[in-house]
Amino acid sequence: MSARALIRLSAVSKGFLSGGQMQPVLQSVDLQLHQGEIAVLLGPSGCGKSTLLSLIAGLEWPDSGTVELLGKPFSTLSDARQTRIRRRSLGIIFQFFNLVPTLTVAENLHLPQQLNGNAYEPQRIDKLLQSLGVLHTRDHFPEQLSGGEQQRVAIARALIHQPAIVLADEPTGSLDEASAEVVNELLFDQARQQGSALLLVTHNPALARRADRVLQLHQGRLEPQRRLDADHNGVT
């Protein structure tokens, strides 16, 4: 039996008003991402990659087309049902950290669990923080952390509830090479071992070569599946 599609977009379009005119960003995008599948999304800055992730997460609404998550018509559900799915099944790693400033690192990680009605699990929190090299920050507040530490804590918070779908928008942008590699390994392991679907926006060709699929966003459209040659930095 083939893996089920956790993400399904059908003819999704999105535009924004600019100078009194509607400027298309995404045009008739079709996408399926299955359980345990890793897809890397490539494209120049400003081409709509972040908008695509926001539409999947229900943070933006499509102008037309449908977004389905876990077999449910996500883009047409009520706000309350979207929120429940987002809390339980989505791990979102965007370029802004959105840590709660009045909570410690450990409390920030416990928050998704608490919202889902789960008990406090200090061992899981410590294990995840340790794997990302930020266990020493567990009792600190976000303002006491460096930018790189905040980013790793935000990644830990996105993964703590073992989501079925992980959306990552350049998650290692402010990290040094060694820390970035740790984060990337964790994201790939999450998908491989737990069967989650990972959609990763990156400019790193080495990551694209490790993915199951490479998607290219060009002029608002997702181009057909491409693979990266192991000895080539571009799309072939």
N, C-alpha and C positions, 0 to 999 in steps of 0.2 A: 504494500500500500504506500503510495507516494505521500510525502509530507504535506500537511494542509497549508494553505495560504493564510498567513497571519496579517498581511497587508495586501490590499487590492484597491488600486486606483483605476477608474474607468473614465476616460475622456475628461480629465480634470483640467480646467482652465482658471486662471487667476490674473487679474490686472489691477493697477492702482492709478488713481487720478494724479496727473502731473501737468501743471499749467493749464488746467481746465479740460484736458483730454485724457482719455483712458489709455494707459500704456500697458500692453499685454506683457506679462512676466512668464506665465506658463500657458501652453497651448495644447489642449487635447492629450494630456499625459496619461499613458497607461502604464501600470506597474504592478507586478506581483512579487511578493517576497515570502518565502516559505519558512516553516519551522526549521531551525538549525542552519539557516542560510546566511551567509555574509556577503553583502553587496557594498561596493565602494562607489560613491558618487563623485564624479569629476566635473569640472567646468570652471571657467574664469570667474573672477570676483564680479558680483552683481548680476549673475545670470539666472538667479532664482533658486539656488540650492537651499538656502535657509528658508525661503518661502515654502518650498516643497516639504521640508521637514515640519514646518509649522502647520501646514494643512493636514499632514498625517496625524499630528499630535492634537488636532482640534483647536489650535490656538489661532488659526485663521480659517475663514470659510471660503470654499471654492465658489467662483462665480457660476460655474456649471460643472457637471460631472458628479461622480460619487466617490466617496472614500469609505472603504470597509476595513474594520479591524476585528480580528478574531471572528470573522464571519458575520459581523454586525454592521449595518449601514451607519457608520460613525458620524458622518457629516449631517445626518438628519435626526440624530437622537437629541433628546432634551439635554440641557446643560447639566442637570443632575446625573443623568446616566453617563454622559461623556466624562464627567469628573470621576465617577466610580471606576470606569474602565481605565482612565489615565492613572489613577492612584494605584490600582491593583496590577495592571498589566504593562504599563509603559515606564521605561527609564529614559529620561530626556537629558541629554548633555549638550547644552548650548554654550555659546561663547561668553554669556554672562552667567555669573555663579549663582546669584539669588539665594545665598545662604541667609538664614534668619539671624540678624545681628545680635539679638538678645538671648540666643541659645548657644551653648557650647557646641563644639564639634560633635561630641557624642550625642547630644540632644538633637542636633540637626539630623544626624543619621537615624535616630530613633523616630523622628517625626513621621516619615512615610509609614513606618510600621504601626505607629500609634493611630494614624488616620485610617489604617486598614483594620484596626481592632486587634492588632497583634501585641503580644507581651514584649516587654523590654528584654533584649537579647545582647547583653554586654559582650559575650564571647564572640558572637558573629560580628559585632561592630569592631571590636579590637582586631580580629583576624583580617577584616577587610582593610582597616586603616594600616595595619602592619604590612600587608601586601603592597600597599601603595607608598610605603615609606613615610607615613605621617602619624604613626601611633602616638608620637610625643605631643601631638596637638590635641588629643582627645578632650582635655579639660580647658582648652583655650577658646576664646571667642573669635569670630571671624576677623575682627579688626586687628587682632594680634598676629595674624598669619600673613605670610608673603603671598603674592599673587599666584605663584606656582603651588603653594600649599592649599590655598583656597580652591584652586582648580581641581586638585586631587581629591579634596574633601567633597566637592560637588559631584565628582565622578562616583565616589563611594556612596553618596546619598542616592544617586540614580540607580545603583546596582543592589542596594541593601535588601530590597524586597524581591530580588530574583525575578525581574520582569520578563514577560514573554517576548516583548519587543524593546529593543534599545535603539534610540535615535541619537547619533553623535555628530555634532557639527564642529569639525576640527577640534577635537577634545584635547589635543596636546599642544595647542598653539603657543602657550606661554611656558612650556616645560623644556628643560634641558634634554639632551639626547637620551641620556640614561633613564631619566624619569619617564620620558615619552615611550620608551620601549617597554617599561614595566606596565604602563597604562594600556598600551596596545595589546600586549600579551593577555592582560586581564580581560579586555573586551572580546578578544578572539576566543579565549577559554570559556567565557560566559556563553557564547553562542554554541561552541562545539560540545561542551559538557552538559549544559542545561537545556539545549535545544531551543534557545531563543533566536529570534531573527535580529540581525544587526545591519542597520543602514548607516554607513560611515562616510561623512564628507571629509575629504582630505586632499592635499596636494602632494602627498607622499607616494611616489610610484612603487616603492618597495611594498607598501601596504596593499596597493592595488594588485600587485602580483600574487599576493597571498589570498585574495578574496575569491569567493566562488563566482562572482560576477562583477564586471565593471560597467557602470552606467555613465554615459556622457550626456550632460545637459548642454544643449546648444541652441541658441535663439528660441528659448522657451519650450523646446521639445526634447524628450528623451530619445537619444539615438539608439539603434539596435545594440544588443549585447555585444561588447567587445572584450577581448582578452589582451593583457599586456605580456609581451614577450619578455622572458627573463633577462635578456640582454639589451632591452630597449626601454627608454624612459617615457616614451609616448604611447599613444593608443594605436594599436595595429589592427 
